[in-house]
Structure formats: structure tokens, C-alpha cells
Amino acid sequence: MGFNSRIKRFLLQRTVRKSKIPLKLWHQSIAQMPLMQRYTNHQKMQLRLLAGLVLNQKSIQPVNGFYLNDIMQITIATQAAILLFGFENPEQDSGLTWIRNWQQILVYPTAFHNGRQTTFNVQGFMDSWGGFESGETQYQGGLIINWQDDQPHPLRRHANQVLMHEMAHKLDMLDGDTNGHPPLHSNMNQQIWFDVFSHAFEQLNAQLEQGIKTTINPYAATDSAEFFAVTTEYFFEAPRVLKQAFPDVYHQLALFYRQDFL
């Protein structure tokens, strides 16, 4: 490890010590989170430190008169930490470098109106959709979620992880495009990722066109970016469902998120 890397790690470790979530609040928070059950006690302590860093460096703000207590804020930070957990590398930068393109999470109490009007272009295709959203991502801004849909729940076959969905979009945006192709690790193959995701996306759309009930949320068929975000939800909440439907997609996500739950 070079001198600059050692300095970065020293500063990060000092921040970690200052950001540590009180143990009692931590246990109260994760007791309500089924996603935490797959992690060992040692990994849970690592996630506690990472969630503390998220709370320290990102703003989690309620809107529309909503109130977020400490446990709710810790829960949201821990959801972020779960997604980032595999990115942590003691020899390199913190996993927080993967969320450098956003600074805040706005939290509505329930689904919110996106403030847009539905418009169509001259070819009849939709340019903009106005309506209620569970979450939203701003290219040059932060994330927007609603607590009713994002709060912990028993794990389901039909995954619903609002914050992770929006975080996947921000990962996708790190290379400047929103196309379902985030920056990959050096040990991953760009062409394999493209081929696997393109084939699965086409397969899902073909199922819908044939009237076949899809295994994963059909919203994934909207475009390549939504396919990546929705399959991220399934990877963390319903990994067996995703692997059954699209085993190669599951494998690529396991390589990308550097976690494997099966």
C-alpha cells in the first residue's frame, strides 16, 4: 500500500471511530431487518461501521412533515451498507467511493407525485410520465424514497427494495450513461456483462409479448437501466428467484456486488 493510500486509510479509520452507531440502537435496528439474517456476527459488525459512515457522510432528510427517528435513519443507512458491503477493500478506498455521485436521501412518508406531466412525442411514444412514485433518482442530485415501501418487511418472492433500486441507478450513472452497465471491476468482462444482460432483457420482453407470466417484476422490461435496478432488488431480497429466472444475470451481479447468498 502506497503512502497516499495509507493516509486515506488512517483518515477513514478515524472517521469510522467517530461515526460508530451506538450498539443498543444498532441491535434494535437490525432486529427488524430480515436482510441482515444472512450475515455472520463479524460481518454485522463490519456493516455497523459502514452504516455509520453512510450516516456521517450522507444526509437522510424527511420531507412533507415526515419524522425519521434514529432507528429509521439507521435502517436506511444499513440498507445502503448492505448493497456496498462487497465493495469494501482494506487495501483500497472505502466502498463509499461507489456512492460519490450523491449526497442525500429524501424520505417521503408514502408514495409521492413526481411533479411531471405525461407527454408524448410526435411518433406517439411517451417522453415523460407524470404520476406517483415509490422512489426516484436525480442524475445530478440525490435519491428519493418513501418509507412505507422502503421499510423492512419479511422477504418476498417479488422483491421490493426501493433504496437499493435507486442506488443501482446511481451506480449505473457513474460512467456517465444510464444504460444498465455500471463501471465493472477489473476482473469482470465487459462483453460478457453486456451479452448476459441483453439476452435476459430480450427474454423478459419476449415473455411479456407472449402473455407469459414473468418470474420477476415486469417493470424490469422498461429499459436496460430498469432491468439492472430491478434485478439488483431481487439479488438482495430474492436471490433464488433471480437465479432460477436468469442464472447468468445472478452470476454477474454476484461478481459485481462481490456477495453471493446461494
C-alpha positions as CSV (number, residue, x, y, z in Angstrom):
1,M,0.0,0.0,0.0
2,G,1.4,3.4,-1.0
3,F,1.9,6.4,1.3
4,N,-1.2,8.2,0.0
5,S,-3.3,5.1,0.4
6,R,-2.1,4.7,4.0
7,I,-3.0,8.3,4.7
8,K,-6.5,7.7,3.3
9,R,-7.0,4.6,5.4
10,F,-5.8,6.4,8.5
11,L,-8.3,9.2,7.9
12,L,-11.1,6.8,7.1
13,Q,-10.4,4.8,10.3
14,R,-10.5,7.9,12.4
15,T,-13.9,8.8,10.8
16,V,-15.1,5.3,11.4
17,R,-14.3,5.6,15.1
18,K,-16.2,8.9,15.3
19,S,-19.2,7.6,13.3
20,K,-19.8,4.3,15.2
21,I,-23.5,3.7,15.7
22,P,-24.4,3.1,19.4
23,L,-24.6,-0.7,20.0
24,K,-28.1,-0.6,21.6
25,L,-29.6,1.3,18.7
26,W,-27.8,-0.9,16.2
27,H,-29.3,-4.1,17.7
28,Q,-32.7,-2.5,17.8
29,S,-32.5,-1.5,14.2
30,I,-31.2,-4.8,12.7
31,A,-33.6,-6.9,14.7
32,Q,-36.3,-5.6,12.3
33,M,-34.3,-6.3,9.1
34,P,-34.6,-9.8,7.6
35,L,-31.9,-8.9,5.1
36,M,-29.4,-8.9,7.9
37,Q,-30.0,-12.6,8.8
38,R,-27.7,-14.0,6.2
39,Y,-24.6,-12.2,7.6
40,T,-22.3,-13.5,10.3
41,N,-21.8,-11.7,13.6
42,H,-18.4,-10.4,12.4
43,Q,-20.0,-9.2,9.1
44,K,-22.7,-7.5,11.1
45,M,-20.1,-5.5,13.0
46,Q,-18.5,-4.5,9.7
47,L,-21.9,-3.4,8.4
48,R,-22.4,-1.4,11.6
49,L,-19.2,0.5,10.8
50,L,-20.1,1.0,7.2
51,A,-23.7,2.2,8.1
52,G,-22.1,4.7,10.5
53,L,-20.0,6.1,7.7
54,V,-23.1,6.4,5.5
55,L,-24.8,8.4,8.3
56,N,-21.7,10.5,8.8
57,Q,-21.2,11.4,5.1
58,K,-24.7,11.4,3.6
59,S,-27.8,13.4,4.6
60,I,-31.0,11.5,5.2
61,Q,-33.8,14.0,5.3
62,P,-37.6,13.6,5.8
63,V,-40.0,15.7,3.7
64,N,-43.7,16.6,3.7
65,G,-43.7,16.8,7.5
66,F,-42.5,13.3,8.0
67,Y,-40.4,12.4,11.0
68,L,-37.5,10.0,11.0
69,N,-36.4,8.6,14.3
70,D,-32.9,7.3,15.0
71,I,-33.8,3.7,14.2
72,M,-35.4,4.6,10.9
73,Q,-32.3,6.5,9.9
74,I,-30.0,3.7,10.9
75,T,-32.2,1.3,9.0
76,I,-31.9,3.3,5.8
77,A,-28.1,3.7,6.2
78,T,-27.8,-0.1,6.8
79,Q,-29.8,-0.9,3.6
80,A,-27.2,1.2,1.8
81,A,-24.4,-0.5,3.7
82,I,-25.7,-4.0,2.6
83,L,-25.5,-3.0,-1.0
84,L,-22.0,-1.5,-0.6
85,F,-20.6,-4.3,1.7
86,G,-18.8,-6.2,-1.0
87,F,-17.1,-3.1,-2.3
88,E,-15.2,-2.7,0.9
89,N,-11.5,-3.4,0.4
90,P,-8.9,-2.8,3.2
91,E,-6.1,-2.3,0.6
92,Q,-8.0,0.3,-1.4
93,D,-10.6,3.0,-0.9
94,S,-13.8,2.5,1.1
95,G,-16.9,1.2,-0.6
96,L,-18.2,4.8,-0.1
97,T,-16.3,5.8,-3.3
98,W,-19.1,4.0,-5.2
99,I,-21.7,6.5,-3.9
100,R,-19.6,9.6,-4.5
101,N,-22.2,10.9,-7.0
102,W,-24.9,11.6,-4.5
103,Q,-25.1,13.3,-1.1
104,Q,-28.6,13.0,0.2
105,I,-31.6,10.7,0.5
106,L,-35.0,12.4,0.7
107,V,-37.7,10.3,2.5
108,Y,-41.4,10.8,1.9
109,P,-43.8,9.0,4.2
110,T,-45.7,7.4,1.3
111,A,-45.6,7.3,-2.5
112,F,-45.2,10.8,-3.9
113,H,-46.1,12.6,-7.1
114,N,-43.1,13.2,-9.3
115,G,-44.3,16.7,-10.3
116,R,-44.2,15.9,-14.0
117,Q,-46.9,15.7,-16.7
118,T,-47.3,12.8,-19.1
119,T,-46.2,13.9,-22.5
120,F,-45.8,12.1,-25.9
121,N,-43.6,12.8,-28.9
122,V,-44.9,13.1,-32.5
123,Q,-44.3,9.3,-33.0
124,G,-46.7,8.6,-30.2
125,F,-44.0,7.4,-27.7
126,M,-44.0,8.6,-24.1
127,D,-41.4,11.3,-23.4
128,S,-42.3,11.9,-19.8
129,W,-44.5,10.3,-17.3
130,G,-46.4,12.1,-14.5
131,G,-47.7,10.2,-11.5
132,F,-46.9,8.7,-8.2
133,E,-43.5,7.0,-7.5
134,S,-42.1,4.8,-4.8
135,G,-38.6,6.2,-5.5
136,E,-36.7,8.4,-7.9
137,T,-33.1,9.1,-8.8
138,Q,-31.9,12.5,-9.9
139,Y,-28.9,12.4,-12.3
140,Q,-27.2,15.4,-10.7
141,G,-28.9,15.1,-7.3
142,G,-29.7,12.6,-4.6
143,L,-32.2,9.8,-4.1
144,I,-35.8,10.0,-3.2
145,I,-37.6,7.1,-1.5
146,N,-40.8,6.6,0.5
147,W,-40.7,4.9,3.9
148,Q,-43.9,3.0,3.5
149,D,-42.4,0.9,0.7
150,D,-38.8,1.0,1.8
151,Q,-39.2,0.0,5.5
152,P,-38.1,-3.6,6.4
153,H,-40.5,-6.4,5.6
154,P,-40.5,-10.2,5.5
155,L,-38.5,-11.4,2.5
156,R,-40.7,-12.0,-0.5
157,R,-40.5,-13.7,-3.9
158,H,-41.5,-10.4,-5.5
159,A,-38.6,-8.3,-4.3
160,N,-39.2,-4.7,-3.3
161,Q,-36.1,-2.8,-2.1
162,V,-36.7,0.8,-3.0
163,L,-33.4,2.3,-1.8
164,M,-31.3,-0.4,-3.4
165,H,-33.2,0.1,-6.7
166,E,-32.4,3.8,-6.7
167,M,-28.8,3.2,-5.6
168,A,-28.4,0.8,-8.5
169,H,-29.4,3.7,-10.8
170,K,-26.7,5.9,-9.3
171,L,-24.1,3.1,-9.7
172,D,-25.2,2.9,-13.3
173,M,-24.7,6.6,-13.7
174,L,-21.1,6.6,-12.5
175,D,-19.7,6.2,-16.0
176,G,-21.9,9.0,-17.4
177,D,-24.6,6.8,-19.0
178,T,-27.8,5.2,-17.6
179,N,-27.8,2.0,-19.6
180,G,-27.7,-0.9,-17.1
181,H,-23.9,-1.1,-17.5
182,P,-22.2,0.3,-14.3
183,P,-18.4,0.5,-14.1
184,L,-17.2,-3.0,-13.7
185,H,-14.3,-4.4,-11.6
186,S,-11.1,-5.2,-13.3
187,N,-11.7,-9.0,-13.0
188,M,-15.0,-8.7,-14.9
189,N,-15.6,-8.9,-18.6
190,Q,-17.5,-6.0,-20.2
191,Q,-18.7,-8.1,-23.2
192,I,-19.9,-10.9,-21.1
193,W,-21.9,-8.5,-18.9
194,F,-23.4,-6.8,-22.0
195,D,-24.3,-10.2,-23.6
196,V,-25.8,-11.7,-20.4
197,F,-28.0,-8.6,-19.6
198,S,-29.0,-8.0,-23.2
199,H,-30.1,-11.6,-23.6
200,A,-32.1,-11.7,-20.3
201,F,-33.7,-8.3,-21.1
202,E,-34.8,-9.6,-24.5
203,Q,-36.1,-12.8,-23.0
204,L,-38.2,-10.9,-20.4
205,N,-39.7,-8.8,-23.1
206,A,-40.5,-11.8,-25.2
207,Q,-42.3,-13.4,-22.3
208,L,-44.4,-10.3,-21.9
209,E,-45.2,-10.2,-25.6
210,Q,-46.3,-13.8,-25.5
211,G,-48.5,-13.2,-22.4
212,I,-46.3,-15.4,-20.2
213,K,-46.4,-14.5,-16.5
214,T,-42.9,-13.3,-15.6
215,T,-40.9,-14.6,-12.6
216,I,-39.6,-11.1,-11.8
217,N,-41.3,-7.7,-11.7
218,P,-42.3,-6.9,-15.4
219,Y,-41.2,-3.3,-14.7
220,A,-37.7,-4.6,-15.4
221,A,-38.7,-4.8,-19.1
222,T,-39.0,-1.0,-19.3
223,D,-35.4,-0.5,-20.4
224,S,-31.9,-1.8,-19.7
225,A,-31.4,0.6,-16.8
226,E,-34.6,-0.6,-15.0
227,F,-33.6,-4.2,-15.7
228,F,-30.4,-3.7,-13.8
229,A,-32.1,-1.9,-10.9
230,V,-34.9,-4.4,-10.6
231,T,-32.6,-7.4,-10.7
232,T,-30.5,-5.7,-8.0
233,E,-33.6,-5.8,-5.8
234,Y,-34.0,-9.5,-6.5
235,F,-30.3,-10.2,-6.0
236,F,-30.5,-8.9,-2.4
237,E,-34.1,-9.9,-1.4
238,A,-35.0,-12.9,-3.5
239,P,-31.7,-14.4,-4.9
240,R,-33.2,-17.8,-5.5
241,V,-36.0,-16.3,-7.6
242,L,-33.5,-14.4,-9.7
243,K,-31.1,-17.3,-10.1
244,Q,-34.0,-19.5,-11.2
245,A,-35.1,-17.0,-13.8
246,F,-31.8,-15.6,-15.0
247,P,-28.8,-17.7,-13.6
248,D,-26.2,-15.8,-15.7
249,V,-27.6,-12.4,-14.5
250,Y,-27.3,-13.7,-10.9
251,H,-23.7,-14.7,-11.5
252,Q,-22.8,-11.3,-13.0
253,L,-24.4,-9.5,-10.1
254,A,-22.6,-11.7,-7.6
255,L,-19.3,-10.7,-9.3
256,F,-20.3,-7.1,-9.3
257,Y,-21.6,-6.7,-5.8
258,R,-18.9,-9.2,-4.5
259,Q,-21.5,-11.1,-2.5
260,D,-23.1,-14.5,-3.1
261,F,-26.1,-15.6,-1.0
262,L,-26.6,-19.1,-2.5
